[in-house]
Each structure stands twice: as C-alpha cells, then as structure tokens.
Amino acid sequence: MKADAELIKVLGDTPPATISALPPETLARLAEQIGTAKQQQAVDMEKSVQKAIAGVPFAVRGIVRKALLG
C-alpha cells in the first residue's frame, strides 16, 4: 500500500498538501505512529471509563457508560 493511502486510512481523511509532500518513508512512519497513538488512546479511554463507573451500581452502569461515551 502506498504511504499516502496508509495515512489516509489512519486519518480517515486526506492530509493537507504540506503533509502529503513529505517523503514516502516519512509518511509511512507518520501513519504508523498515528495508528499506534489511536490504539493507545482507545485503551486509555476504556481504562478511564472502567475506573469512572466502578462506583456506579451495576444496574445503571450501561446508562452511565453511554452518557460518558455518547
């Protein structure tokens, strides 16, 4: 897969022209770093939600989780 396509896939949108002008190796590395950061963010968010709802009664946790995450 081309580096541009990898970056578009990770971002979910076309990057600005100044970013697209970077060398392919840099684009590939940037796509990898953004992908890794998004994965870590998802893990951290799940841990935070679990910690936040730990004191909430079990019967209403689903409602609280939905309120927190939208």
TORTORTI-583636 format. One record per residue: residue number from 1; residue in one letter; chain; x, y, z of N, C-alpha, C, O in turn. Coordinates in Angstrom, 2 decimals, decimal comma. Atoms other than C-alpha are relative to their C-alpha. Layout:
<sites>
(NUM; "a"; "A"; (X; Y; Z); (X; Y; Z); (X; Y; Z); (X; Y; Z)),
...
</sites>
This chain:
<sites>
(1; "m"; "A"; (0,85; -1,18; 0,00); (0,00; 0,00; 0,00); (0,89; 1,24; 0,00); (1,91; 1,28; 0,70)),
(2; "k"; "A"; (-0,78; -1,24; 0,03); (1,29; 3,47; -0,81); (-0,08; 0,72; 1,34); (-1,06; 0,58; 2,08)),
(3; "a"; "A"; (-0,06; -0,72; -1,27); (2,31; 5,67; 2,08); (-1,16; 0,98; 0,12); (-1,74; 1,14; 1,20)),
(4; "d"; "A"; (1,14; -0,93; -0,03); (-0,35; 8,26; 1,12); (-1,28; -0,73; 0,39); (-2,05; -0,24; 1,21)),
(5; "a"; "A"; (1,22; 0,77; -0,28); (-3,06; 5,59; 1,21); (-0,03; -0,46; 1,45); (-1,09; -0,47; 2,07)),
(6; "e"; "A"; (-0,07; 0,42; -1,41); (-1,87; 4,33; 4,60); (-0,38; 1,15; 0,92); (-1,13; 0,97; 1,89)),
(7; "l"; "A"; (0,28; -1,17; -0,83); (-2,02; 7,84; 6,04); (-1,48; 0,39; -0,10); (-2,09; 0,74; 0,91)),
(8; "i"; "A"; (1,42; -0,31; 0,18); (-5,48; 8,48; 4,57); (-0,86; -0,99; 0,79); (-1,84; -0,60; 1,41)),
(9; "k"; "A"; (0,75; 1,03; -0,73); (-6,70; 5,18; 6,06); (0,03; 0,28; 1,50); (-0,99; 0,16; 2,18)),
(10; "v"; "A"; (-0,15; -0,25; -1,44); (-5,36; 6,07; 9,52); (-0,73; 1,28; 0,41); (-1,37; 1,33; 1,46)),
(11; "l"; "A"; (0,62; -1,28; -0,33); (-6,60; 9,67; 9,44); (-1,50; 0,02; -0,27); (-2,25; 0,73; 0,40)),
(12; "g"; "A"; (1,40; -0,03; 0,39); (-9,92; 8,93; 7,80); (-0,32; 1,17; -0,91); (-1,49; 1,45; -1,17)),
(13; "d"; "A"; (0,17; -1,16; 0,88); (-9,39; 11,92; 5,53); (1,32; 0,26; -0,71); (2,36; -0,29; -0,33)),
(14; "t"; "A"; (-1,21; -0,35; 0,73); (-6,90; 13,35; 3,07); (0,82; 1,00; 0,82); (0,28; 2,00; 1,30)),
(15; "p"; "A"; (-0,84; -0,95; -0,76); (-3,96; 15,04; 4,82); (0,23; 1,27; -0,80); (0,07; 1,28; -2,02)),
(16; "p"; "A"; (-0,31; -1,25; 0,71); (-3,04; 18,64; 3,98); (1,14; -0,22; -1,01); (1,96; -1,13; -0,85)),
(17; "a"; "A"; (-1,00; 0,12; 1,06); (-0,86; 19,12; 0,90); (1,42; 0,05; 0,55); (2,31; -0,63; 0,03)),
(18; "t"; "A"; (-1,35; -0,11; -0,57); (2,13; 20,07; 3,04); (0,45; -1,32; 0,62); (1,64; -1,64; 0,60)),
(19; "i"; "A"; (-0,34; 1,32; -0,56); (1,97; 16,68; 4,78); (0,18; -1,01; -1,13); (1,12; -1,81; -1,09)),
(20; "s"; "A"; (-0,10; 0,94; 1,13); (1,38; 14,77; 1,53); (1,30; 0,18; -0,77); (1,75; -0,75; -1,45)),
(21; "a"; "A"; (-1,25; -0,28; 0,73); (4,53; 16,40; 0,13); (1,22; -0,64; 0,68); (2,31; -0,64; 0,10)),
(22; "l"; "A"; (-1,13; 0,64; -0,70); (6,71; 14,59; 2,70); (0,43; -1,26; -0,73); (-0,35; -1,85; -1,48)),
(23; "p"; "A"; (-0,49; 1,23; 0,64); (8,87; 11,68; 1,54); (-0,83; -1,22; 0,44); (-1,35; -1,24; 1,55)),
(24; "p"; "A"; (0,80; 1,20; -0,31); (7,12; 8,26; 1,42); (0,39; -0,68; 1,31); (-0,48; -1,17; 2,04)),
(25; "e"; "A"; (-0,44; 0,64; -1,25); (9,25; 6,89; 4,28); (-0,56; 0,74; 1,21); (-0,97; 0,13; 2,19)),
(26; "t"; "A"; (0,51; -0,82; -1,10); (8,17; 9,77; 6,50); (-1,50; -0,17; 0,14); (-2,02; -0,26; 1,26)),
(27; "l"; "A"; (1,45; 0,20; -0,03); (4,51; 9,34; 5,54); (-0,35; -1,35; 0,62); (-1,29; -1,46; 1,41)),
(28; "a"; "A"; (0,25; 1,34; -0,55); (4,67; 5,63; 6,35); (0,24; -0,01; 1,50); (-0,54; -0,59; 2,26)),
(29; "r"; "A"; (-0,31; -0,07; -1,43); (6,30; 6,32; 9,71); (-1,06; 0,79; 0,75); (-1,46; 0,42; 1,85)),
(30; "l"; "A"; (1,04; -0,84; -0,61); (3,74; 9,05; 10,47); (-1,31; -0,79; 0,13); (-1,97; -0,73; 1,17)),
(31; "a"; "A"; (1,22; 0,82; -0,05); (0,85; 6,70; 9,61); (0,10; -1,04; 1,11); (-0,86; -1,27; 1,83)),
(32; "e"; "A"; (-0,21; 1,01; -1,05); (2,31; 4,03; 11,90); (-0,12; 0,63; 1,38); (-0,75; 0,07; 2,27)),
(33; "q"; "A"; (0,03; -0,67; -1,30); (2,77; 6,49; 14,76); (-1,41; 0,45; 0,36); (-1,83; 0,34; 1,52)),
(34; "i"; "A"; (1,37; -0,43; -0,26); (-0,75; 7,88; 14,41); (-0,87; -1,21; 0,33); (-1,69; -1,15; 1,25)),
(35; "g"; "A"; (0,75; 1,23; -0,29); (-2,19; 4,35; 14,30); (0,27; -0,51; 1,40); (-0,66; -0,89; 2,11)),
(36; "t"; "A"; (-0,38; 0,45; -1,35); (-0,28; 3,39; 17,44); (-0,61; 0,92; 1,06); (-1,10; 0,46; 2,09)),
(37; "a"; "A"; (0,56; -0,96; -0,95); (-1,40; 6,57; 19,20); (-1,51; -0,18; 0,15); (-2,04; -0,08; 1,26)),
(38; "k"; "A"; (1,44; 0,22; -0,07); (-5,05; 5,91; 18,31); (-0,34; -1,26; 0,79); (-1,31; -1,27; 1,56)),
(39; "q"; "A"; (0,22; 1,24; -0,75); (-4,82; 2,37; 19,67); (0,21; 0,24; 1,50); (-0,59; -0,21; 2,32)),
(40; "q"; "A"; (-0,28; -0,28; -1,40); (-3,26; 3,61; 22,91); (-1,09; 0,88; 0,60); (-1,48; 0,70; 1,76)),
(41; "q"; "A"; (1,07; -0,86; -0,47); (-5,91; 6,31; 23,20); (-1,25; -0,81; 0,31); (-1,92; -0,55; 1,31)),
(42; "a"; "A"; (1,18; 0,84; -0,22); (-8,66; 3,70; 22,89); (0,16; -0,83; 1,28); (-0,79; -0,97; 2,05)),
(43; "v"; "A"; (-0,27; 0,77; -1,21); (-7,03; 1,56; 25,60); (-0,13; 0,89; 1,24); (-0,75; 0,51; 2,23)),
(44; "d"; "A"; (0,07; -0,93; -1,12); (-6,63; 4,56; 27,90); (-1,43; 0,44; 0,29); (-1,83; 0,57; 1,45)),
(45; "m"; "A"; (1,39; -0,42; -0,17); (-10,23; 5,64; 27,30); (-0,80; -1,10; 0,70); (-1,59; -0,83; 1,61)),
(46; "e"; "A"; (0,72; 1,12; -0,62); (-11,54; 2,18; 28,19); (0,37; -0,14; 1,48); (-0,50; -0,35; 2,32)),
(47; "k"; "A"; (-0,43; 0,06; -1,41); (-9,46; 2,11; 31,39); (-0,64; 1,12; 0,81); (-1,08; 0,89; 1,94)),
(48; "s"; "A"; (0,58; -1,15; -0,70); (-10,73; 5,57; 32,34); (-1,48; -0,20; 0,25); (-1,98; 0,11; 1,33)),
(49; "v"; "A"; (1,44; 0,24; -0,16); (-14,35; 4,63; 31,75); (-0,24; -1,06; 1,06); (-1,12; -0,90; 1,91)),
(50; "q"; "A"; (0,15; 1,05; -1,00); (-13,96; 1,45; 33,77); (0,23; 0,54; 1,41); (-0,50; 0,21; 2,34)),
(51; "k"; "A"; (-0,30; -0,58; -1,30); (-12,42; 3,41; 36,62); (-1,12; 0,95; 0,44); (-1,50; 0,99; 1,61)),
(52; "a"; "A"; (1,04; -0,98; -0,32); (-15,11; 6,10; 36,42); (-1,31; -0,67; 0,43); (-2,01; -0,16; 1,30)),
(53; "i"; "A"; (1,28; 0,64; -0,33); (-18,01; 3,65; 36,57); (0,12; -1,08; 1,07); (-0,87; -1,74; 1,39)),
(54; "a"; "A"; (-0,20; 1,04; -1,01); (-16,51; 1,35; 39,18); (-0,90; 0,18; 1,22); (-1,33; -0,81; 1,82)),
(55; "g"; "A"; (0,83; -0,25; -1,17); (-18,52; 3,02; 41,95); (-1,48; 0,12; -0,30); (-2,29; 0,32; 0,60)),
(56; "v"; "A"; (1,40; -0,13; 0,41); (-21,75; 3,14; 39,97); (-0,68; -1,37; 0,16); (-0,10; -2,39; -0,21)),
(57; "p"; "A"; (0,72; 1,28; -0,13); (-24,35; 0,47; 40,79); (-0,11; -0,72; -1,34); (-0,31; -0,09; -2,38)),
(58; "f"; "A"; (-0,04; 0,81; 1,21); (-24,27; -2,36; 38,28); (-1,22; 0,23; -0,90); (-1,08; 0,25; -2,12)),
(59; "a"; "A"; (1,23; -0,13; 0,77); (-27,87; -1,84; 37,20); (-0,03; 1,23; -0,92); (-0,73; 1,22; -1,93)),
(60; "v"; "A"; (0,03; -1,23; 0,81); (-27,18; 1,66; 35,80); (1,33; 0,27; -0,72); (1,49; 1,33; -1,33)),
(61; "r"; "A"; (-1,31; -0,22; 0,65); (-23,62; 1,22; 34,50); (-0,12; 0,23; -1,50); (0,58; 1,06; -2,06)),
(62; "g"; "A"; (0,17; -0,17; 1,45); (-24,79; 0,88; 30,91); (-0,44; 1,41; -0,36); (0,04; 1,99; -1,33)),
(63; "i"; "A"; (0,49; -1,35; 0,23); (-26,64; 4,18; 31,10); (1,12; 1,02; 0,21); (1,29; 1,95; -0,58)),
(64; "v"; "A"; (-1,10; -0,91; -0,31); (-23,66; 5,93; 32,69); (1,08; -0,10; -1,07); (1,63; 0,92; -1,49)),
(65; "r"; "A"; (-1,01; 0,20; 1,04); (-21,26; 4,42; 30,14); (-0,43; 0,73; -1,28); (0,38; 1,40; -1,92)),
(66; "k"; "A"; (0,51; -0,66; 1,20); (-23,47; 5,68; 27,30); (0,08; 1,52; 0,16); (0,41; 2,22; -0,80)),
(67; "a"; "A"; (-0,07; -1,43; -0,26); (-23,62; 9,14; 28,90); (1,45; 0,51; -0,12); (1,68; 1,61; -0,61)),
(68; "l"; "A"; (-1,40; -0,39; 0,07); (-19,81; 9,24; 29,17); (0,55; -0,04; -1,42); (1,31; 0,84; -1,82)),
(69; "l"; "A"; (-0,57; 0,20; 1,34); (-19,08; 7,97; 25,66); (-0,87; 0,52; -1,13); (-0,42; 0,60; -2,27)),
(70; "g"; "A"; (0,89; -0,55; 1,03); (-22,07; 9,37; 23,81); (-0,68; -0,99; -0,86); (-1,44; -0,62; -1,75)),
</sites>
